[in-house]
Amino acid sequence: MNKSEKFWDRMAKYLDRVERKDEATNIKIIEKTRNRLKISDNVLDYGCGTGTAAIEIARSVNNVTGIDISSKMIEAAKRKTVELKVENIDFAQTTIFDEKLKKGSFDVILCFHLLHLVEDMPKVMQRINELLKPGGLIISATPCIRGTFLGVLLWPVSKIGLIPPIILFKISELEDSIANGNFEIIETEGLDKSGQQYFVVAKKI
């Protein structure tokens, strides 16, 4: 188990509480995402955490596959689906590079609060592109905190290993990173007053 897995395993019992603190923004993310979904869609929730987003959209799509590197997150997500009797979600502890995830098998891939945490953005975007069907969508919400007070605080903490490595994006850098993965950006919006939580929808070219 690597450091990131250990960190997110420890965070699993706190994640729902943390998400509730920013409930208004998370509700907006789900509402905007639903506007892009079809009942026939097969969706991959990449970095699904405790399954909150996957469960929220499940009734709007055909199937959701939720993946996360943390076994504790996946355990919590599975418990929720049983309690809420949601049957069209499959959760698994794995990575985006798992060969069981077949190329061209998803209509939509969700990346909520995730892209700033990936280790190799170009490689991840390439993988997301190949997992999507032609014209498929990536829908993301990403903190863009380069040059902010929060960014200044988090960078040294990340560098010494107290939290996982993070990418301090500017909004333009995030958009470029997505577009460079052979995507056409079709929607963007800053979701909070600071503009730091940035919503992007992009279509596979």
N, C-alpha and C positions, 0 to 999 in steps of 0.2 A: 504494500500500500504506500503510495507516494504522499508527500506533504499536503498536496491539494485535497486528495481524498480524505485524509485525516481531518483537515480543517473543516470541510463541508459535512463530514460525519458529525463533528462536534456542533456545527451550526444547525443541524436538522431540527433539533428540538426548539430552536428559537426562531426559525425562518417565518413561520406563520405570524408570530407576534411582530416581527420586523415588517412584514408585508402590510399588516393592518395599520401601521403608522403612516403608510403612504397609500391608504386605501383609495382615495379619490383618483390618484394617478393610475393605479392598477385597474380600477373600474373603467377608466377612459381607454386604457390599452385593450381591454377585452371588448368593449363596445366597438372600437375602431377595427379590431381584428374580425369580429363577427360580420362586419360590413363587406369583408373581402372573401368570406367563406361560402361554399355551396354544400348542400346536403350530401352530394356525391363525393366530397373530398376525402382523401386519405391524408392525414396530417401527422408530421413528426414534430414533437415538442422537444427540442434539443436543449438540454440543461433544464429539465422539467422541475427540479426541486421536489417539493412535497406534493406536486400534482395540481395545484390550485388552478392554473390557467387551463390545463388539459381538461379538468372536470367542468370548468365553466363553459368551454366551447363544445363539449362532447355532443350535446343535443343538436348542434348546428351542422354536424358533419357525419360522414359514414363511419370513420374510424380514427382513433388517435393512438399513436405510439409515443410513449414518453421515455426518454433516456436521460440518465444522469450518472456521473462517476461515483456518487455517494450511495452506498448500500443503505444507509440510514434514511436518506431522502426517499429512496425507492420504497423502503418498508412503510414509511409514513404515507406515501402516495397510494400504495396498495390498500392500506387500512381505510383510507378515505373512500376509495371506490366501493369497497365492501359495505361500509356504513351508509353510503348514499345510493347504493344499488345502481351504479353506473357500469354498464356491461360492454361498452364499445371502446375501452381503453386498455392497452397493454403497456405495462411499465417494465423496464429492464435496466439493470446496472450495467452500463457499457459506455462506449465512446462513439462519436460520429463516424469513426473509421472501422467499426465492426462490419465484417464482410457479410453478416446476416442481413444487414440493411442493403437492399438491392437497388442498383442503379435505376433511375427513372421510375421509382415506385411511389413517389409522394407528389401530391398536388400543391401542398403548402408546407413549409418548414418554419417553425416559430423559434425565435432566438430572443428571449426576454431576459434582460439583465445579465447578458452572457458574453457578448462579443468582446468586451473590454478585458475578459479573463482568458481568452484563448491564447495558446502559446505561439501559434504560427498562423496568423490571419490569412495570408494568401492560400495556404494549404487547406485551411478550413473552408474558405469560400469556394475553392475548387471542388471540394468534396460535397458541399451543399448543392452546388450547381449540378453535379452528376447524379445526385440522388433525386433531384426534381424531374418531373415530367416536362416535356416541351411547353413553354409558357407558364411553368409553375412559379409560385411566389415564395420569396423569403419575407417574413414579417418580423421586424426586430424593434426592440426598445432598449436603448443603450445610453448609459451615462457618458456625457462628453464633458470632462472636467479639467482638461488642459488649461492652465492659467488661472484656475479658480483656487480659492482658499482650501477647499476640500482636497483638491489635487495636490496642493503643496503639503498637506498633512499626510495623505495616504502614500505618496511616493516613497519616502524613506522607510515607512513601516513595511511596505511591500518589499523593498530592496533587502531588508535584513531578515525577511522570511516570516514575519509575524502574521501576515496575510498572504494569500496567493499572489503571484505576479499580476500586475494590471497594466493595461494600455491606457495612457492618458490621452484620449482622443480630443481633437478639435472636431466640430461638426463637419467641416469640409474634409478632414482626414477620414472620418468614418464613411462619408458618402463615397469618397474615392476608393476606399478599401472594398466596399461593396460593389461598386461599378466595375472595378478592375477584375472582379470574379466572373465577368461576362453576364452582368445584370444591367437592366434598364430601371433606374429609379423612377417610380410612378407616383409616390406620395411621401411627403415628409411633414413632420410637425413637432415643435417643442411642446412637451406635455405638462411642464410646470412653469411657474413664473420665471425661474432662473434660466429656463431653456436647457438645463443640463440633462434632462431625461428626453432623449430624442427618438422619435418614432419614424421608422422607414419601412416602406413597402417597395420591393423591387421584383421585377419579372425576369425570369431566365431568358436570355437571348438565344 
